[in-house]
Amino acid sequence: MAYAAETNKLALFLPEPYDVIWSLVILVVLAAFFYKFVMPKFQAILDERAEKIEGGMAKAANVQREADELKSQMEEELSNAQADAAKTREQARAQASKIVDEARQRAEKDAAKIISEAQHSIEAQHKHAMTSLQGEVSVLAAALAGKILASKLDDDTVGSKIIDHVIDEVGDVKDSAQNK
């Protein structure tokens, strides 16, 4: 009896065989419907997404490859530009150095010319001053000698000899001053 009571209690949870059969039939029909109509659409959607993902990955790989190529080209162009800039700077430095040297040479030539002209001018002024001084000294010497030798200068030949002698002495003094 206990067995029968337990079987009745268990029977409450077990379905009837006809319910199991009809449930299996409905499950098979639904599975066939799902497999025939729903699964192909899911499969198509999944295949389409897989293709998009693979295409996107292929595009990403192509873009990455192109980016790497562009990067290498840019780096090469940058290195070429840096080399060109260095070459241009070096040429500019050389040209600037050449211009400075040429300007220095012109300045040295101009300075030498100015010094030479100044020396010639100084020499000409010195000669002029000496000539003027010699003339004045001879006039003063003649006047002084005339006063001292007032009586002897009345004779023109004696006066002329004294003036010539004083001029010669002034010329000797001038020559000795120029040699110093």
Secondary structure by P-SEA (a helix, b strand, c coil): caaaaaaaaaaaacccaaaaaaaaaaaaaaaaaaacccaaaaaaaaaaaaaaaaaaaaaaaaaaaaaaaaaaaaaaaaaaaaaaaaaaaaaaaaaaaaaaaaaaaaaaaaaaaaaaaaaaaaaaaaaaaaaaaaaaaaaaaaaaaaaacccccccaaaaaaaaaaaaaaaaaaaaaaaac
